[in-house]
Structure formats: structure tokens, C-alpha cells
């Protein structure tokens, strides 16, 4: 029993420390996962959502500290009881999300190791087995050092864990496990290889055949059955290949500009998943960032999930004038753990990433931008069907004008004008005067 307890002590202690440190490296990410659990679709505890970050930090610090306590033998009964209660709670949580298919990834190992809900539950059951061994053999858990040294080590583990959690919140995760880490190319992350595994879905067709219900299973094709169709259900057997990046976009309300910007050089992107919740300390730094970026040849844009009213308020309040484009809120939270956060893109590759606290560390040496083609609109002006100039149209007294018709797309009339005058007008303005 003593040997079994010693092996369990090492296994559980090391696993708790590793799991806790991975989450402590990114407490914001774990808080998003907790908020998902607290949502109405899972545990229906929405009143806890505002406290997700605080709970996240406390849970992961406690997880690391318990692992250290177990290894050094500090307060064995308290440690084992705490481990047992924690693993029972998380076993319930992972079973609930797996059985009811609520949360696709438990976040047990952050973004470092992705586990399916059933894999997470299996991991918790294995841990529960070893913790029960510790619970039954708690008398064999002895301190590795004297009382004073053990107490100092326990206190140090708590202080260092708290400090590390605070440090990454005020900056960025020490190790970035996400698909948007520095050096990652976003278009490559969104691409699907030709030989990628395809999703597999089974279709369960229900028919009324000679007065009896009959279910036929296919991979999607409509079955040939002598009977009346009733309904069809589906079940995903295998999800197939999913690219690491699938929800990133740069859009306006009526245009997708993702490919355009991901092909540009030297782009500074200010990311704020919610402009209303943007940290004021970061917002006040955006004007200086905007001016420096433009002065050194960089184009600067913003990405947010907020609406136009919020965009205009932020631009006016902090004297910035770069455009904010739209992107999914969840994607923006994944790109950078800061509000606001900044990344530099060069043809879709993330060159730099910074928390707003570290804007001074951004390196923006002068660069030469490739001039963008300028589309000059050439307008043909007519007054009462007689070609005129822009100056002549602008000089008209508005009281004499009956109607103004603007044609911004190619028309047969515009083509005829260009052929007759050997011109390349792109728009047509026709002014009709009062009789």
C-alpha cells in the first residue's frame, strides 16, 4: 500500500501542477471556458459569469498549490480531502457536458492539449481512482522536509502562483499555444488540405412501410423504400478535419475584406472584442500608436464585434480615426488576451503581438509600403442632354434644376457616350432643368 500511495502521490501531484500551470499561463482563456459552463445552455448559472475571471484564477492557483502540497507532504489530510472534492466536482462537470453534448472542450489543459468531453471525463475518472488510493492511504503521506521548510515551500508555491497569474493578465501568456501565436500565418491556419479527413454523418430515415415504422440508415443518400416518408434524424460519427482557424474575418456590414487585408504588408491591427469594455488605460494609448504607425509607413485598422455607435463613440472619445472592421467576438478573444490588444500582420503572418500594457515594446521601424492602386471615378456630366463640365453643373442655380439622375454602373447609354467620345467614363450625371 505504501508503494502504491507513493506512486499515486507523484502521479497526481505532477499532473495537477502541469494542468494548473497550463491554465495559469492563460487564466483569461480558462475564464472564457468557465463562463461557457455557467451559461444558460449548460449549468444555467448566469449570475456567476461576471466572476468567471476571479474564479478562474482562484481555481487554477489552488490546483497548482494542491499539487505542490501533495508532493512535499504539507497538511496531507487537508490536501487529500481538497483533491477529492475537486476531482468529484470536475468529474460531474465533464460527465454532464459530455453526456448532454454541451461543451466541446473542457479546457483542462488549456489550448496546449485538446480533449473531447468523453476524454476529459475518462481523465477525471483515472485521477479519481488514484486520489481514492491517497485518501485510503493518507497515513503514508509524510512530509519530505522539516515543518519549517515544508511550510515555507507551501507558502512560496502560493505566492509564486498568484504572481504568475497576475503577470500574464497584465501582459500576455508566457507561452502561446493558440493558432494565432507569433509566426503563425492566418490564411494557412484557415486552409483545409486536399487529403483532409471528411466528416462522417449517418442519416436515420423513418418510413411507414405497410403500416409499420421502419428506419433505414444511410450516409446521406435518400433510400429507395416502398413506403411513406415520416422523418429523418442525423448523427455525427466523425467530425472530420477542422482547421485551427475557422472563424476569423475582417468585414464591413456588406463586404468581406478578409483576403484583401491578409494579402497586405505592414498592417497594425487593434483588437477589441467589445469596445464598451475596452480598458481605458489601453484606449488612451491608441492615438499615439496610430500616429507612430502611420508616420513609419504602417496601415492601422481595428477589429471588433461592437456596433457602429460604439465605434463612433470610441473614435471621438480618444481622437482616433482609423476604421474598425467586424469579426466574431469569440475569435477576437482567441487572437489576443487583451482588450485592447495589438498584432502586426504581414501578408497574413503575425509578426508581433502585444498587450496594451506593452505598447512601448512594439517595434515599428520605418517601412516602404507598396502604393495601392487608386480607382479614379470619371464622371460624364449632361445638362438637358448636352454634355457639360463639372464646373458648369456646379454653377447652376438650384432653383432652376428639376431633377438630377446619377448612374454609377455601366449602362448602354454610358457605353454609347464612351464610344462616341473615345472616353472611359465610369459614371453619368444627368441634370434636367425646369422648363
Order of alpha helices (4+ residues) and beta strands (2+ residues): alpha-alpha-alpha-alpha-alpha-alpha-alpha-beta-beta-beta-alpha-beta-alpha-alpha-beta-alpha-beta-alpha-beta-beta-beta-beta-alpha-beta-alpha-beta
